[in-house]
């Protein structure tokens, strides 16, 4: 089958950063689905892996996480899906990715594709909605009926776009997003944010100027290191800050006086560690699918780059690395 992968770390401006190659059909584990990939979408993790991974065996490593497609075969112990089902998922970081004609994926991290969406629209959602849902409920431990404020730093990105919608659809939280451009500000408001503040300056000052109360929950989705001191000043007493991005270190002691917490969210943890509750991702994707089809959530796809090819995929990687992408970018399958 055809696939696109990397043979070593290269910038997205290098035409050799990705390569098209032929590879054997995936071997199925007992709980695996074999999915004919109909569409994929891009996330920052795609660019991070491309720019850092060196395959040990010298063979191209297939990239890609978000995907939607059709089940064409199943492992011996599969019970959640059958051949012909349309699905969407975010894959695993330690297995071959979705930039291929077909992919093997554990059914416990797969959800039924929303019937109201195209494959590309559906592929835009899994990694970001899993990250947003787990961050909000599993890490921050927000209550659905709480009269509190959730601050989302980086509201117009993929995860921010999902988190705004999820928080509005299934909680009573006041949702305040951050953005710095007129188009990203409007995007956040259109998705349901109650208010948007500018993150180009100190966020505690922006919140005070907007008349917002101290947020009990802060989802720091980007530039956490740069914003952290302001976030520590902004977070409510006994509140909690959760993050998803990478950095070298933080002055975590700033949270001590408020007895505030700090937590990580990494959506690959359950599959990477094979946790007993791994099926939670199937369950939350199933709920997201239901919410989409009911009209409570919408796709965050903003651009379809066409068929999966080295040229189109590299174009998408460059867009993500520009830092200006709103929502999600997707591609149709081969």
N, C-alpha and C positions, 0 to 999 in steps of 0.2 A: 504494500500500500504506500501511497505518497504521504510524506510528512515534511514539516519545516522545523529545523533545529539549529543549534549552535555548536561549533567545534571549539570555541574558546572565547574569552572576553574580548569584545571589540565594541567601538562606539557605533551608534545607530547610523552615523554618516558613512560608515564603511559598507559597501555593497556585499562584502563577505561576512558581515556580522551574522547573517542568517543564511541557511542553505537548504535547498529543496533536495530530498533524497528518497530512496525507496527503502522500506524497512519491513520485516516480517509482521504478520498479523499478531495482535496482542494475545498472550496466553491468559486464560480466565482463571481466577481464583474462585473458590466455592461460592462466595457471595457477590461476585462481579457481574455487571452488565456489560455487554459489548454494544457500544453505541455508535451508530453512523452519525458523525458530526455534521450538523446542518448549519451551525453558526457558532462563532466565538466572539468574545469581547476582550478588551485589554485592561490591565490594571498595572499600577506601579510595580508590583512584584514581578511582572513579566520583564520589565526593563532592568530591574535589579539583578535578576537571575541571568539575563543575557549578558550583562556587563561584568559578571563576576564568575560564572560557572566555567570550569574546565573539565569536560567529561573524562573520567578515569581511563576508559578503554579506547579513547581516541575517536570513537564513533560519535556522530552528531547526537546531541541530547534534545529531545522534543520538548519545546516550550509550550506555554499556554495553560490556562486554568479554567476560566469561565467558558461554558459551552452549553448548547442545547442540541438535541437530536432525537433519533428514534432507536429504540432497543431492537437489535437484530439477533441477539443470542444471550443466553444467561448461564451462569454457573449452576452447579448441582444443588446449592442450598439457597438459591434466590427465592424469596417469598413475597416481596413487595411490588414487583413489576413483572410484566410478561412481554414477549416479543410483539412489537407493534406499538408499544406505549411511547408517547412523546415525553421527554424528560428534560430537566435542566439541572446544572450542578457546577461546583467550583473545583472539582478534582482534588488531587493530592500533590504536595510539593515534592514527595519522594518517589513518584511514579511518572512514567511518560505522559506528556501533556496533551492538550486538546488540539494543537495545531497539526492535525492529521486527519486522514479520511475516516478512521475508526479509533475508538479509545475504550480501554477497559477501565471501569470505575466501580467502586464498592457501592452497592445499593443503599447502604446506610447513610451516605452523604448525598443522595440524589433525591430530587423532588419531581412531582408531576408538573410538566410544563403548563403554565397558564393557557387555557384554551383561547382566550381573547387576544393573545399576543402572537406576532410572527416569531420565527425562530431567532432572528436577530434581536428583536425586542426582548425576548426572554433571556437570551444569552448575556444581555447587559446587566442582569440582576444578581445572580447567585452569590459571588464572592462578597459583594458589597452588602447585600441584605443579611447574609450570615454574620459578617463582621459587625454590622450595626445592631442586629438583634442580640448577639452574644454580648457585645459591649454594654448595651443598655440593661439587659436583664440578668445575664450571668456574671458580669464583672462589676458594673456599677450597682447592680441589684436594685434598680429603680422599681418603685411600686406603680402599678398601672393606675391607681386611683389617687395618687399623691397630688396635693396642691403645692408643687415645687417648681423650680426653674431648671431647665436643662440648657446649658450653653454648648453649642456645637462649633468648634473652631475649624473652619474650612468647610462651610456648608454647601458649596457648589461642586465639590469633588464627588467622586463616585460614592464613597461611604457616607459623606455628609448628605448627599441627595437622598440616599436610602433612609438614613437615620431621621431626618426631618419628617419624612412621610410616616415611618413606623411609629415614631413618638406621637404624632398627631392622630394616627388612626387607632391606636390601641392604648393610649395613656391619657391622663388629664394634665400632664406636665405643660408648663409654659415653655415654648421652644424659641430660644434666641440663637440665631445663627450668626456667623461672622463672614464678611465678604468685603472686598475693597474696590470693586469696579461696579459701575451701574448695571451691567448685564448680569454679573454674578449675584448682585444684591436682588435684582428682580427675579432671577431664577429661584432663589431661596424663598422669596415671598410667594411665588407661584406654587411652590411645592407645599406650602402651608406654614412656614415659619411665622410666629406671631410678630417677631421683630428681627431686624438685622443691624449689627453694629460693625464698624470698620476695624479690621484687624491690622491695619498698617501702622498703628500706634499702640500704646499700652492698653491692653484689653480691660483692665480694671477701671481705668479712666473712661474708656468708651462706654462701659456698662453704667457707670455712675452718671455720665452725661446724658444717657438715654433714659435715666430714671428707673433702671432695672434693679431688682433686689439681688442679693448675693445668691448665685446659683448653688443649689445643693449638689448638682451633678454637672461635671464638665467632661465633655468628650473632646479630647485634643487629638485631632486627626492629622495635623501637619504642623511642622515647625515648632514642635513641643519645646525643644531646648531654647529657642528664641523667646517664646512666650511664657516660659514656666514661672518666672518670678512674678509677673503680672497675674498669672492664673492663681498662684499661691495667695496673693493678696485678695483676689476676687472670690475664691471659693468660700462657700458658707461654712460656718462652724460645724464640725463633724460631717462635712461634705466629703466628696471623693472626686478625684481626677483620674480619668482613664485615657490611655493613649494607644496608638497603633503604629507610630512611626519609629524610626531608628535615630539614636543619638549616642554620644559618648558618656554623658553623665549629667546629673541634675542635683541642685542643692535641696535635696529632699527634706532636710531639716527645717525648711521654711514652713512645712505643714504641721510641725509638732504642736505649736501653741493652740491651733484650732482642732487638734486631734483629727485632722483630715487624712483621708486615705489616698493611696496611689495604686492603680492596678493596670495590668497589661491585657490587651486582647490580641490574640494571634489565631485567626480562624482555622489554621492548619493543625492546631494542637491536637484536636480530637482524633483526626485520622493519622497523624504522625505518631502519636503515642498509643493509638488503638485503645482509647479509653472505653470503659464499660458503657458510657452514655453516648457513644459515637452516633447512635441512631437519632439523637436530638437534632442533628442537622437535617435529616430526612423530615422530621416532624416540623421543624420551623419552615423549611422550604415548602412543605405541603400547605402550611397556614398562609405563607406569603402568596402562594399560587391562588388560594381561595380569596384572599384579600384583593389581589389584582383583578380576578374575574368578577368580584362584587363591586369594583370601582373605587375601593378604598385606597389602593396603591396604583401607581402607574410606572411604566418603564422609565428609566433614566437615560435611554439611548438618545444621543443627539446627532450622531453621524455614523453612516454605514459606508465603509471604504471599499465595498465591492467584494469580489471573490478572494478567497485566501490565496495569497501569493507572496513570494519574498518581497517584492516591491511594495505591495500594499501593506504588508505587516510591518516593514521597516518604516513606512510613512506613519503608521499608527504609533510605533515606538517613539519616533521623533516628536510627534504631537504631545505624547504624555510627558516626555522629558522637557518640553518647553514650559511646563507648569501653568499653561493657560487653558487647559481643557475644562469644559463644563460638562458635567454628567459623564456619560460613557461613550466610547467608540467601539464599534463592532465590525465584523466581517462575515460574509456568508462563507459556507464551506467550499471545499474544492469543487 
